Amino acid sequence: MAKLIFSLIFTVQFIVYGQAAVHGTYWSESSDAGGCQMPTATYVVTNAIALGQETALGDLAFRSGLCGQVLTVNCGNGDVDAVVVSTCNIGSDTCGVDMIAKTWNTATNNASPGITDCTVILSNKNPIAGDGPLCYHRPNSDIGNAYSVILSVLNTSGKIPSGATVAGVSGNRGNDDWFIFDSAGQNLFTDEAAVVFTYEDGSSDSFTVADCQSGGSVQIFK
């Protein structure tokens, strides 16, 4: 009975977090400075993809919060863990997972650039060395500004951020993982101000502004 229960749980998780027959394509030799704007850090997952909104992706179709997550991609040559570092053809059904050269070569056993079918699963692995979760300032953004700040959380072990506050002020974000906070002219975002990220599963993590690390410049994966 225990084995049967475990099997049922595993199947449900796969249906929610894993999708088959997703189109995998070749992106470029390396990632770019747009898209998710991943911070400079020591990455333990060094493969990278741009994620699209192909219908076959199901719950893994790109949305804010999937930036920085690790997806396990299998195109018939074994599992490849890759960080979501950019977006691909947002607003259309034409892109699944678009892979940098190193990732494509590993996933396809050095096939010529083209289109292949892959399975895609959300992993609970963290992309950056060190204990998670980690709060970061967006690369190239202003640090030490008590009136405006741009933050996000990484190394969430597969939990997808859905909202954030700094000193009780809610952040707004677009098609990336970065929350933009505006104090409306009040001196609120001091080092001691509370930063709270909430996740789609209802849990949360808390920091202070001082805990949030510089994002440096945008990390390029190649």
C-alpha positions, 0 to 999 in steps of 0.5 A, spaced: 500 500 500 505 504 501 508 503 494 502 504 491 501 511 495 508 513 493 507 512 486 500 516 486 503 522 489 509 521 484 504 521 478 500 527 480 507 531 481 509 529 474 502 532 471 503 538 475 510 540 474 512 536 468 511 536 461 512 532 455 513 533 447 515 540 448 519 543 442 526 544 444 530 549 439 537 552 439 538 559 441 545 562 440 552 561 443 550 564 449 545 568 453 544 575 453 543 581 457 536 582 456 530 577 459 530 575 466 537 579 468 540 574 472 545 577 477 552 576 477 554 570 482 557 563 482 552 558 479 552 551 480 547 550 474 551 553 468 546 550 463 541 556 460 535 556 457 530 562 454 523 559 456 517 560 451 509 560 452 508 553 448 501 550 450 505 544 451 509 547 457 502 547 461 503 550 468 511 551 466 509 556 460 513 562 462 510 567 467 513 572 472 517 568 477 519 562 473 526 566 471 531 563 475 528 557 476 532 550 474 528 546 469 530 539 468 530 538 460 530 531 457 531 531 449 532 523 449 540 524 451 539 524 459 537 529 464 540 536 463 539 542 469 538 549 466 537 555 469 531 560 466 535 566 464 530 569 458 524 569 455 522 566 448 517 569 443 512 571 449 505 572 447 505 566 442 505 559 442 511 558 437 517 557 443 518 551 448 525 551 451 530 555 447 537 553 449 544 556 449 549 552 445 552 548 451 545 546 453 543 544 446 549 540 445 548 536 451 541 535 450 541 533 443 548 529 443 551 535 438 545 535 433 545 540 428 541 546 430 533 545 429 527 543 433 527 536 437 522 534 442 523 534 450 520 533 456 521 539 461 520 538 469 521 544 474 526 542 479 527 543 486 535 545 485 538 551 486 542 555 481 547 559 485 552 556 490 550 557 497 544 556 502 538 559 499 533 563 499 537 569 497 535 576 496 538 580 490 538 587 487 537 587 480 543 588 476 545 595 474 540 598 479 541 603 484 543 601 491 542 605 497 536 609 495 531 609 501 525 611 496 526 606 490 529 599 490 528 593 485 529 586 488 528 579 487 529 572 491 533 566 488 535 559 490 528 558 492 528 550 491 523 550 486 518 555 489 515 560 485 515 567 487 508 571 486 509 577 490 513 581 495 513 587 499 518 592 502 516 596 509 509 594 507 509 597 500 507 592 494 512 591 488 510 591 481 514 587 476 513 585 468 516 579 464 521 578 469 523 576 476 524 583 479 519 587 483 520 594 483 518 598 489 516 606 490 516 609 496 511 615 494 517 620 496 517 617 503 524 615 506 522 607 507 527 603 504 532 603 509 537 598 511 533 595 516 526 595 512 523 588 512 523 585 505 518 579 504 517 575 498 511 570 498 510 564 493 505 561 489 504 555 495 502 560 500 509 560 504 514 566 504 521 568 506 523 574 510 529 579 509 531 586 510 534 590 505 541 590 508 540 582 507 539 583 499 546 582 495 548 587 489 546 583 482 552 586 479 552 586 472 547 581 468 550 574 468 552 571 461 551 564 460 555 560 455 
